[in-house]
Amino acid sequence: MTFDSTVKFSTTMTRPEIEAKLPELAKFAAAADLPEVAQLLTGAAGQPAADMGQRFTQCLVLLDAKDEYGLLIDQIDMLMLNLPNISAREAKGKT
């Protein structure tokens, strides 16, 4: 699994789009020997946005801003920036 060196950064992702990224990121984390990060990402689908945010924050803490995980950190940051999109939809009763 590889990421492009340039991340396509979106701020308009929906819950299905966010959740579609999770297996890819979990697989990347597992391949990088980051089992705790992989587990947090694997268990995030279907969670309320606030719980997903806590999981993503914990992933970033575990990754500790290390350069070798920069692309994974960028992807998790992007997902975090999109959580307000699904929070607003959940507040309206939509997913």
N, C-alpha and C positions, 0 to 999 in steps of 0.2 A: 504494500500500500504506500502510495506516495501522495504528497500534496504538491500542487504547483508552487513555484517559488513566489508567485503573486497570488494573494488571497482575494477572491471576489467578495467584497464586503457588502452585505445587504442589511438594511435596517427596516425592511418591510416583510419579514418572514412571518408565516403563519405557524400555528402549532404543528400541523402535518409536516411542514418544511423543516422546522426545528427538530422534530422527532425523527425525521428521515436522516438527519446528520448524525444522530447519536450513535448508531451502530458503527458507522465509519470511524468516528472519533474514538469509540471504545476499542475498536480493533487496532487502531494506530497506537493507543495507549498500551494495550496488551503487548503489541510487538516491540514497544519501547521499554518493556519490563516495568510497567507502571500499573500493577494489578489493582491498587486502591482507586486510582483514577478511572481505570476501565470499569470497575464495579460501580462507582458513582454514576458514570455516564450510562451504563447499562440499565440501572434502576431508575433513571430519571423519566422515562417515557410514561405518560399518563398521569404524572404528578401535577398538582396545582403549580401555577407559575412561581409562587413564592418558594415552594419546596425545590423546584428545579433550580431556582436562583441560589439557594443554599448549597445545593450539590455542586453547581458550577463554581461557586466561590470556594468551596472546599477543594475542588480540583485545582484551582489556581494557587491556593495555599500550598498544596502538595507539590505542584510544579515549581514553585519558588522562583519564578521569573528566570529560570535557567535558559540560556541561549539555545541549547540543543532542543528545547521543547517549544521554541518560538512559534512555529506554525500551529501547533496544537493550542497554545495559549491564545493566539489570534482567533482561532476558530471558536474557542470557548467564549472569548470576549464578545465575538459577534453574536453568539447565541444569547448571551446575557443582555446585550443591547436590544434584542428583539423580544425579551420577556414582557415588557410593557404592552406590546401588541396583543399578546394572548391574555394578559391580565385584563385589558379593556374588554376583550371579547367575552371572557369568562364572567365579568361583572354584568354584561348585558345578557348573559345566558347562552352565548354562542361559543363554539370552539374553533 
